[in-house]
Amino acid sequence: MEALYLLIPLSVVVVFIALWVYFTASDSGQFDDLVGPGLRVLQDDDTTVKPPAPGEPHA
């Protein structure tokens, strides 16, 4: 029973920390575009980077 005196306030603190992290991420725009990165994976990107010829400086 005495453990509840520690666990209940500790769980309330953890909930407030989780809410603070969620709202901080939400305010910073973390959840603005949830569809774009998933669609970007499906786009076909055929551009290739040619390696420099021997003797050419690297960019």
PyMOL commands that place a pseudoatom at each C-alpha (Angstrom):
pseudoatom trace, name=CA, resn=MET, resi=1, chain=A, elem=C, hetatm=0, pos=[0.000, 0.000, 0.000]
pseudoatom trace, name=CA, resn=GLU, resi=2, chain=A, elem=C, hetatm=0, pos=[2.869, 2.370, 0.726]
pseudoatom trace, name=CA, resn=ALA, resi=3, chain=A, elem=C, hetatm=0, pos=[4.154, 1.865, -2.817]
pseudoatom trace, name=CA, resn=LEU, resi=4, chain=A, elem=C, hetatm=0, pos=[1.082, 3.666, -4.137]
pseudoatom trace, name=CA, resn=TYR, resi=5, chain=A, elem=C, hetatm=0, pos=[2.199, 6.850, -2.406]
pseudoatom trace, name=CA, resn=LEU, resi=6, chain=A, elem=C, hetatm=0, pos=[5.231, 6.783, -4.706]
pseudoatom trace, name=CA, resn=LEU, resi=7, chain=A, elem=C, hetatm=0, pos=[3.755, 5.243, -7.864]
pseudoatom trace, name=CA, resn=ILE, resi=8, chain=A, elem=C, hetatm=0, pos=[0.693, 7.478, -8.284]
pseudoatom trace, name=CA, resn=PRO, resi=9, chain=A, elem=C, hetatm=0, pos=[2.583, 10.815, -8.231]
pseudoatom trace, name=CA, resn=LEU, resi=10, chain=A, elem=C, hetatm=0, pos=[5.330, 9.276, -10.371]
pseudoatom trace, name=CA, resn=SER, resi=11, chain=A, elem=C, hetatm=0, pos=[2.802, 8.138, -12.983]
pseudoatom trace, name=CA, resn=VAL, resi=12, chain=A, elem=C, hetatm=0, pos=[1.182, 11.584, -13.014]
pseudoatom trace, name=CA, resn=VAL, resi=13, chain=A, elem=C, hetatm=0, pos=[4.594, 13.164, -13.631]
pseudoatom trace, name=CA, resn=VAL, resi=14, chain=A, elem=C, hetatm=0, pos=[5.279, 10.700, -16.469]
pseudoatom trace, name=CA, resn=VAL, resi=15, chain=A, elem=C, hetatm=0, pos=[1.926, 11.521, -18.089]
pseudoatom trace, name=CA, resn=PHE, resi=16, chain=A, elem=C, hetatm=0, pos=[2.638, 15.255, -17.923]
pseudoatom trace, name=CA, resn=ILE, resi=17, chain=A, elem=C, hetatm=0, pos=[6.091, 14.725, -19.446]
pseudoatom trace, name=CA, resn=ALA, resi=18, chain=A, elem=C, hetatm=0, pos=[4.579, 12.645, -22.265]
pseudoatom trace, name=CA, resn=LEU, resi=19, chain=A, elem=C, hetatm=0, pos=[1.973, 15.340, -22.939]
pseudoatom trace, name=CA, resn=TRP, resi=20, chain=A, elem=C, hetatm=0, pos=[4.642, 18.037, -22.936]
pseudoatom trace, name=CA, resn=VAL, resi=21, chain=A, elem=C, hetatm=0, pos=[6.754, 16.073, -25.449]
pseudoatom trace, name=CA, resn=TYR, resi=22, chain=A, elem=C, hetatm=0, pos=[3.720, 15.498, -27.688]
pseudoatom trace, name=CA, resn=PHE, resi=23, chain=A, elem=C, hetatm=0, pos=[2.603, 19.130, -27.709]
pseudoatom trace, name=CA, resn=THR, resi=24, chain=A, elem=C, hetatm=0, pos=[6.167, 20.383, -28.211]
pseudoatom trace, name=CA, resn=ALA, resi=25, chain=A, elem=C, hetatm=0, pos=[6.534, 18.132, -31.249]
pseudoatom trace, name=CA, resn=SER, resi=26, chain=A, elem=C, hetatm=0, pos=[3.131, 19.202, -32.515]
pseudoatom trace, name=CA, resn=ASP, resi=27, chain=A, elem=C, hetatm=0, pos=[3.948, 22.902, -32.163]
pseudoatom trace, name=CA, resn=SER, resi=28, chain=A, elem=C, hetatm=0, pos=[7.250, 22.492, -33.996]
pseudoatom trace, name=CA, resn=GLY, resi=29, chain=A, elem=C, hetatm=0, pos=[5.505, 20.981, -37.036]
pseudoatom trace, name=CA, resn=GLN, resi=30, chain=A, elem=C, hetatm=0, pos=[6.580, 17.382, -36.535]
pseudoatom trace, name=CA, resn=PHE, resi=31, chain=A, elem=C, hetatm=0, pos=[3.190, 16.029, -37.635]
pseudoatom trace, name=CA, resn=ASP, resi=32, chain=A, elem=C, hetatm=0, pos=[2.446, 18.443, -40.501]
pseudoatom trace, name=CA, resn=ASP, resi=33, chain=A, elem=C, hetatm=0, pos=[3.093, 16.130, -43.471]
pseudoatom trace, name=CA, resn=LEU, resi=34, chain=A, elem=C, hetatm=0, pos=[2.451, 12.472, -42.741]
pseudoatom trace, name=CA, resn=VAL, resi=35, chain=A, elem=C, hetatm=0, pos=[1.738, 11.409, -46.340]
pseudoatom trace, name=CA, resn=GLY, resi=36, chain=A, elem=C, hetatm=0, pos=[4.611, 13.060, -48.240]
pseudoatom trace, name=CA, resn=PRO, resi=37, chain=A, elem=C, hetatm=0, pos=[7.536, 10.923, -47.029]
pseudoatom trace, name=CA, resn=GLY, resi=38, chain=A, elem=C, hetatm=0, pos=[5.608, 7.725, -47.774]
pseudoatom trace, name=CA, resn=LEU, resi=39, chain=A, elem=C, hetatm=0, pos=[4.855, 8.858, -51.313]
pseudoatom trace, name=CA, resn=ARG, resi=40, chain=A, elem=C, hetatm=0, pos=[8.397, 10.086, -51.885]
pseudoatom trace, name=CA, resn=VAL, resi=41, chain=A, elem=C, hetatm=0, pos=[9.643, 6.507, -51.418]
pseudoatom trace, name=CA, resn=LEU, resi=42, chain=A, elem=C, hetatm=0, pos=[7.462, 5.356, -54.306]
pseudoatom trace, name=CA, resn=GLN, resi=43, chain=A, elem=C, hetatm=0, pos=[8.682, 7.984, -56.794]
pseudoatom trace, name=CA, resn=ASP, resi=44, chain=A, elem=C, hetatm=0, pos=[11.063, 6.684, -59.397]
pseudoatom trace, name=CA, resn=ASP, resi=45, chain=A, elem=C, hetatm=0, pos=[14.352, 8.571, -59.367]
pseudoatom trace, name=CA, resn=ASP, resi=46, chain=A, elem=C, hetatm=0, pos=[16.516, 7.562, -62.329]
pseudoatom trace, name=CA, resn=THR, resi=47, chain=A, elem=C, hetatm=0, pos=[19.169, 10.218, -61.879]
pseudoatom trace, name=CA, resn=THR, resi=48, chain=A, elem=C, hetatm=0, pos=[22.613, 8.821, -61.292]
pseudoatom trace, name=CA, resn=VAL, resi=49, chain=A, elem=C, hetatm=0, pos=[25.761, 10.538, -60.169]
pseudoatom trace, name=CA, resn=LYS, resi=50, chain=A, elem=C, hetatm=0, pos=[28.709, 9.849, -62.414]
pseudoatom trace, name=CA, resn=PRO, resi=51, chain=A, elem=C, hetatm=0, pos=[31.988, 9.305, -60.597]
pseudoatom trace, name=CA, resn=PRO, resi=52, chain=A, elem=C, hetatm=0, pos=[34.746, 11.736, -61.551]
pseudoatom trace, name=CA, resn=ALA, resi=53, chain=A, elem=C, hetatm=0, pos=[37.173, 10.646, -64.208]
pseudoatom trace, name=CA, resn=PRO, resi=54, chain=A, elem=C, hetatm=0, pos=[40.673, 9.718, -63.061]
pseudoatom trace, name=CA, resn=GLY, resi=55, chain=A, elem=C, hetatm=0, pos=[42.711, 12.851, -62.514]
pseudoatom trace, name=CA, resn=GLU, resi=56, chain=A, elem=C, hetatm=0, pos=[39.673, 15.134, -62.021]
pseudoatom trace, name=CA, resn=PRO, resi=57, chain=A, elem=C, hetatm=0, pos=[39.287, 16.809, -58.654]
pseudoatom trace, name=CA, resn=HIS, resi=58, chain=A, elem=C, hetatm=0, pos=[36.426, 15.687, -56.481]
pseudoatom trace, name=CA, resn=ALA, resi=59, chain=A, elem=C, hetatm=0, pos=[33.583, 18.172, -56.037]
for i in range(1, 59): cmd.bond("trace and resi %d" % i, "trace and resi %d" % (i + 1))
show_as sticks, trace
zoom trace
